[in-house]
Amino acid sequence: MTEDKNNVDEMEEKLEHLHRERIADLTKTASLLGSWMSDQKLTLAEQLAIVELLRASLLVNYMERVRTSSVEKFVSEHPNLRVVVVDGSKKPPSTPPRTFKPSEN
C-alpha cells in the first residue's frame, strides 16, 4: 500500500513539473507572439482575432486530451467492456433537411 502511495506521489510530482514547464513554454510563446504582432503592425482587431484563434485551438487540443484520457481510464477500469472505435472524420450519411410548417389552429 505504501509503495502505491509513493508511486502516486511520484507521478503527481512529475505531472506538476510538466505543468510548470508547459506554463513557461506558453508564456515564452505568448511573448514571442506579442513581439511578432507588434512588428507586423497589426491592428488591435487583427491581434485579437489571432489570439482568439489560438485560444480556441488550445482549448480544442486540451479537450481532446482530456476526453481521450478519460475514455482510456474508463476502459481500463472496465476490462469486460467491449469497445468499438468510431472514425469521427467520416461524415454520417446525408439526410434531406426537414421542414416544419406552423400548425394552423
TORPA-4810 file (N, C-alpha, C, O; in nm, 3 decimals):
<nodes>
NODE_1_0.083_-0.120_0.000_0.000_0.000_0.000_0.087_0.126_0.000_0.060_0.222_-0.073_M
NODE_2_0.193_0.126_0.083_0.284_0.240_0.090_0.354_0.262_-0.044_0.375_0.375_-0.086_T
NODE_3_0.389_0.151_-0.111_0.455_0.162_-0.241_0.362_0.227_-0.343_0.407_0.309_-0.423_E
NODE_4_0.234_0.191_-0.341_0.136_0.253_-0.432_0.126_0.402_-0.406_0.123_0.481_-0.500_D
NODE_5_0.122_0.441_-0.279_0.112_0.584_-0.245_0.237_0.657_-0.292_0.228_0.769_-0.343_K
NODE_6_0.354_0.594_-0.274_0.478_0.656_-0.320_0.478_0.673_-0.472_0.523_0.775_-0.523_N
NODE_7_0.426_0.573_-0.543_0.417_0.582_-0.688_0.323_0.695_-0.730_0.353_0.769_-0.823_N
NODE_8_0.211_0.707_-0.661_0.115_0.813_-0.691_0.178_0.950_-0.665_0.165_1.041_-0.746_V
NODE_9_0.246_0.962_-0.551_0.312_1.089_-0.517_0.418_1.125_-0.621_0.431_1.241_-0.661_D
NODE_10_0.492_1.025_-0.665_0.596_1.048_-0.766_0.534_1.094_-0.898_0.584_1.186_-0.962_E
NODE_11_0.427_1.029_-0.937_0.360_1.068_-1.062_0.302_1.208_-1.052_0.309_1.285_-1.148_M
NODE_12_0.244_1.242_-0.937_0.190_1.377_-0.918_0.300_1.481_-0.926_0.279_1.588_-0.984_E
NODE_13_0.417_1.452_-0.870_0.530_1.545_-0.879_0.574_1.563_-1.024_0.601_1.675_-1.068_E
NODE_14_0.580_1.452_-1.099_0.619_1.461_-1.240_0.518_1.543_-1.319_0.556_1.626_-1.402_K
NODE_15_0.388_1.521_-1.293_0.284_1.596_-1.363_0.291_1.745_-1.329_0.274_1.830_-1.417_L
NODE_16_0.315_1.775_-1.203_0.327_1.915_-1.161_0.446_1.981_-1.230_0.437_2.096_-1.274_E
NODE_17_0.558_1.909_-1.239_0.676_1.961_-1.307_0.645_1.988_-1.454_0.680_2.094_-1.508_H
NODE_18_0.580_1.891_-1.521_0.543_1.910_-1.661_0.449_2.027_-1.678_0.459_2.102_-1.775_L
NODE_19_0.357_2.044_-1.584_0.262_2.155_-1.590_0.337_2.289_-1.581_0.309_2.381_-1.658_H
NODE_20_0.433_2.298_-1.489_0.512_2.422_-1.477_0.592_2.448_-1.605_0.601_2.563_-1.650_R
NODE_21_0.650_2.343_-1.663_0.724_2.359_-1.788_0.633_2.408_-1.900_0.670_2.495_-1.978_E
NODE_22_0.513_2.350_-1.906_0.419_2.390_-2.011_0.378_2.537_-1.995_0.369_2.609_-2.095_R
NODE_23_0.355_2.580_-1.873_0.319_2.721_-1.849_0.434_2.811_-1.892_0.411_2.915_-1.954_I
NODE_24_0.557_2.772_-1.860_0.673_2.851_-1.900_0.683_2.858_-2.053_0.710_2.965_-2.108_A
NODE_25_0.660_2.746_-2.121_0.663_2.744_-2.268_0.554_2.833_-2.326_0.578_2.907_-2.421_D
NODE_26_0.434_2.825_-2.269_0.324_2.909_-2.318_0.352_3.057_-2.296_0.320_3.140_-2.380_L
NODE_27_0.412_3.089_-2.183_0.446_3.228_-2.153_0.548_3.280_-2.254_0.535_3.391_-2.305_T
NODE_28_0.650_3.198_-2.283_0.752_3.238_-2.381_0.689_3.254_-2.519_0.720_3.350_-2.591_K
NODE_29_0.601_3.162_-2.556_0.534_3.168_-2.686_0.447_3.293_-2.696_0.446_3.359_-2.800_T
NODE_30_0.375_3.324_-2.590_0.290_3.443_-2.589_0.374_3.569_-2.606_0.335_3.661_-2.677_A
NODE_31_0.489_3.573_-2.541_0.578_3.688_-2.552_0.629_3.703_-2.696_0.630_3.813_-2.752_S
NODE_32_0.671_3.590_-2.755_0.719_3.594_-2.893_0.607_3.634_-2.989_0.630_3.710_-3.083_L
NODE_33_0.487_3.584_-2.965_0.374_3.620_-3.050_0.343_3.769_-3.039_0.316_3.835_-3.139_L
NODE_34_0.347_3.821_-2.917_0.323_3.964_-2.897_0.425_4.049_-2.971_0.389_4.149_-3.034_G
NODE_35_0.551_4.009_-2.966_0.656_4.082_-3.038_0.633_4.075_-3.188_0.646_4.175_-3.259_S
NODE_36_0.599_3.955_-3.237_0.576_3.938_-3.379_0.459_4.024_-3.427_0.469_4.091_-3.530_W
NODE_37_0.348_4.023_-3.350_0.231_4.101_-3.390_0.264_4.250_-3.389_0.215_4.324_-3.474_M
NODE_38_0.345_4.293_-3.295_0.386_4.433_-3.290_0.469_4.469_-3.413_0.450_4.576_-3.472_S
NODE_39_0.560_4.379_-3.452_0.644_4.403_-3.569_0.562_4.407_-3.698_0.599_4.476_-3.793_D
NODE_40_0.451_4.333_-3.701_0.369_4.325_-3.822_0.276_4.445_-3.837_0.207_4.458_-3.939_Q
NODE_41_0.274_4.531_-3.739_0.186_4.650_-3.741_0.040_4.610_-3.759_-0.034_4.673_-3.835_K
NODE_42_-0.002_4.505_-3.687_-0.140_4.458_-3.697_-0.230_4.550_-3.616_-0.189_4.608_-3.515_L
NODE_43_-0.353_4.563_-3.661_-0.450_4.640_-3.585_-0.488_4.561_-3.461_-0.462_4.441_-3.451_T
NODE_44_-0.550_4.629_-3.367_-0.594_4.562_-3.245_-0.694_4.451_-3.277_-0.690_4.344_-3.216_L
NODE_45_-0.782_4.476_-3.373_-0.881_4.374_-3.412_-0.812_4.252_-3.470_-0.851_4.139_-3.440_A
NODE_46_-0.710_4.272_-3.552_-0.636_4.159_-3.609_-0.562_4.081_-3.499_-0.558_3.958_-3.501_E
NODE_47_-0.504_4.154_-3.405_-0.433_4.089_-3.293_-0.531_4.006_-3.210_-0.500_3.892_-3.173_Q
NODE_48_-0.648_4.063_-3.181_-0.748_3.990_-3.103_-0.797_3.866_-3.177_-0.821_3.762_-3.116_L
NODE_49_-0.813_3.878_-3.308_-0.858_3.763_-3.388_-0.755_3.649_-3.381_-0.792_3.533_-3.366_A
NODE_50_-0.627_3.683_-3.390_-0.521_3.582_-3.382_-0.522_3.516_-3.244_-0.512_3.394_-3.233_I
NODE_51_-0.533_3.597_-3.141_-0.534_3.544_-3.004_-0.655_3.453_-2.983_-0.642_3.347_-2.921_V
NODE_52_-0.771_3.492_-3.034_-0.891_3.409_-3.018_-0.877_3.276_-3.093_-0.920_3.172_-3.043_E
NODE_53_-0.818_3.279_-3.212_-0.796_3.155_-3.287_-0.702_3.061_-3.211_-0.726_2.941_-3.202_L
NODE_54_-0.595_3.118_-3.156_-0.501_3.037_-3.079_-0.567_2.981_-2.953_-0.546_2.865_-2.918_L
NODE_55_-0.645_3.064_-2.886_-0.713_3.019_-2.764_-0.809_2.905_-2.795_-0.815_2.806_-2.721_R
NODE_56_-0.884_2.919_-2.903_-0.978_2.813_-2.942_-0.903_2.684_-2.977_-0.946_2.575_-2.941_A
NODE_57_-0.791_2.697_-3.046_-0.711_2.581_-3.082_-0.657_2.511_-2.958_-0.661_2.388_-2.949_S
NODE_58_-0.607_2.588_-2.861_-0.557_2.529_-2.737_-0.669_2.458_-2.662_-0.648_2.350_-2.606_L
NODE_59_-0.786_2.519_-2.660_-0.900_2.459_-2.590_-0.940_2.327_-2.655_-0.967_2.229_-2.585_L
NODE_60_-0.944_2.324_-2.788_-0.980_2.201_-2.858_-0.877_2.093_-2.829_-0.913_1.978_-2.802_V
NODE_61_-0.748_2.128_-2.834_-0.643_2.030_-2.805_-0.655_1.977_-2.663_-0.640_1.857_-2.640_N
NODE_62_-0.682_2.065_-2.569_-0.697_2.025_-2.429_-0.815_1.929_-2.413_-0.805_1.826_-2.347_Y
NODE_63_-0.928_1.965_-2.475_-1.047_1.882_-2.463_-1.024_1.744_-2.525_-1.073_1.644_-2.473_M
NODE_64_-0.951_1.739_-2.635_-0.921_1.609_-2.697_-0.838_1.523_-2.603_-0.864_1.403_-2.589_E
NODE_65_-0.738_1.583_-2.538_-0.654_1.508_-2.444_-0.735_1.459_-2.325_-0.722_1.344_-2.284_R
NODE_66_-0.818_1.546_-2.270_-0.899_1.509_-2.155_-0.996_1.397_-2.192_-1.010_1.299_-2.119_V
NODE_67_-1.061_1.412_-2.305_-1.158_1.310_-2.348_-1.088_1.177_-2.371_-1.137_1.073_-2.327_R
NODE_68_-0.974_1.179_-2.439_-0.900_1.056_-2.467_-0.856_0.989_-2.338_-0.873_0.868_-2.322_T
NODE_69_-0.799_1.067_-2.246_-0.751_1.006_-2.121_-0.867_0.955_-2.036_-0.855_0.853_-1.969_S
NODE_70_-0.980_1.025_-2.039_-1.097_0.981_-1.964_-1.150_0.849_-2.018_-1.186_0.760_-1.942_S
NODE_71_-1.156_0.839_-2.149_-1.205_0.716_-2.212_-1.109_0.601_-2.182_-1.152_0.491_-2.148_V
NODE_72_-0.978_0.628_-2.196_-0.880_0.523_-2.169_-0.889_0.477_-2.024_-0.880_0.357_-1.997_E
NODE_73_-0.907_0.570_-1.932_-0.918_0.534_-1.790_-1.044_0.448_-1.768_-1.038_0.346_-1.700_K
NODE_74_-1.155_0.491_-1.825_-1.281_0.418_-1.809_-1.267_0.276_-1.863_-1.310_0.180_-1.799_F
NODE_75_-1.208_0.263_-1.981_-1.192_0.131_-2.043_-1.100_0.044_-1.958_-1.127_-0.075_-1.942_V
NODE_76_-0.993_0.102_-1.904_-0.901_0.021_-1.823_-0.967_-0.025_-1.693_-0.933_-0.130_-1.639_S
NODE_77_-1.063_0.055_-1.642_-1.132_0.018_-1.519_-1.243_-0.085_-1.542_-1.293_-0.145_-1.447_E
NODE_78_-1.281_-0.105_-1.668_-1.387_-0.200_-1.701_-1.335_-0.298_-1.807_-1.367_-0.284_-1.925_H
NODE_79_-1.256_-0.397_-1.765_-1.191_-0.486_-1.861_-1.287_-0.570_-1.944_-1.250_-0.616_-2.053_P
NODE_80_-1.409_-0.592_-1.897_-1.504_-0.673_-1.973_-1.585_-0.592_-2.073_-1.671_-0.645_-2.142_N
NODE_81_-1.557_-0.463_-2.078_-1.630_-0.375_-2.168_-1.583_-0.396_-2.312_-1.463_-0.404_-2.338_L
NODE_82_-1.678_-0.405_-2.402_-1.643_-0.415_-2.544_-1.639_-0.274_-2.601_-1.735_-0.198_-2.589_R
NODE_83_-1.526_-0.240_-2.663_-1.507_-0.104_-2.713_-1.512_-0.105_-2.865_-1.445_-0.185_-2.930_V
NODE_84_-1.591_-0.016_-2.921_-1.600_-0.001_-3.065_-1.549_0.139_-3.098_-1.601_0.239_-3.048_V
NODE_85_-1.448_0.145_-3.182_-1.390_0.274_-3.220_-1.461_0.323_-3.345_-1.473_0.251_-3.444_V
NODE_86_-1.507_0.447_-3.338_-1.578_0.507_-3.450_-1.489_0.615_-3.509_-1.435_0.699_-3.437_V
NODE_87_-1.475_0.613_-3.639_-1.394_0.713_-3.707_-1.475_0.841_-3.718_-1.567_0.850_-3.799_D
NODE_88_-1.441_0.941_-3.638_-1.515_1.066_-3.636_-1.487_1.154_-3.756_-1.556_1.254_-3.776_G
NODE_89_-1.385_1.119_-3.837_-1.353_1.203_-3.952_-1.447_1.177_-4.069_-1.453_1.258_-4.162_S
NODE_90_-1.520_1.066_-4.065_-1.613_1.036_-4.174_-1.747_1.102_-4.146_-1.797_1.101_-4.034_K
NODE_91_-1.803_1.157_-4.250_-1.933_1.223_-4.234_-2.043_1.118_-4.230_-2.036_1.017_-4.301_K
NODE_92_-2.145_1.142_-4.148_-2.258_1.049_-4.150_-2.333_1.062_-4.281_-2.321_1.163_-4.350_P
NODE_93_-2.412_0.960_-4.317_-2.487_0.971_-4.442_-2.578_1.093_-4.438_-2.641_1.124_-4.337_P
NODE_94_-2.581_1.162_-4.550_-2.661_1.284_-4.552_-2.810_1.249_-4.559_-2.851_1.156_-4.628_S
NODE_95_-2.886_1.325_-4.488_-3.032_1.310_-4.491_-3.090_1.443_-4.534_-3.036_1.548_-4.501_T
NODE_96_-3.200_1.439_-4.606_-3.258_1.566_-4.650_-3.304_1.648_-4.528_-3.354_1.592_-4.430_P
NODE_97_-3.287_1.778_-4.535_-3.330_1.860_-4.422_-3.481_1.854_-4.404_-3.555_1.850_-4.503_P
NODE_98_-3.526_1.855_-4.282_-3.669_1.853_-4.254_-3.722_1.995_-4.254_-3.655_2.088_-4.211_R
NODE_99_-3.843_2.008_-4.302_-3.908_2.139_-4.294_-4.031_2.125_-4.207_-4.103_2.026_-4.216_T
NODE_100_-4.053_2.222_-4.126_-4.168_2.221_-4.037_-4.258_2.338_-4.071_-4.212_2.451_-4.088_F
NODE_101_-4.385_2.309_-4.081_-4.481_2.416_-4.107_-4.554_2.444_-3.977_-4.588_2.352_-3.903_K
NODE_102_-4.579_2.571_-3.950_-4.655_2.602_-3.828_-4.794_2.541_-3.836_-4.859_2.543_-3.941_P
NODE_103_-4.837_2.488_-3.726_-4.970_2.426_-3.726_-5.077_2.536_-3.727_-5.061_2.642_-3.666_S
NODE_104_-5.182_2.507_-3.794_-5.292_2.603_-3.800_-5.396_2.566_-3.697_-5.450_2.456_-3.701_E
NODE_105_-5.425_2.656_-3.606_-5.525_2.631_-3.502_-5.644_2.719_-3.520_-5.739_2.713_-3.442_N
</nodes>
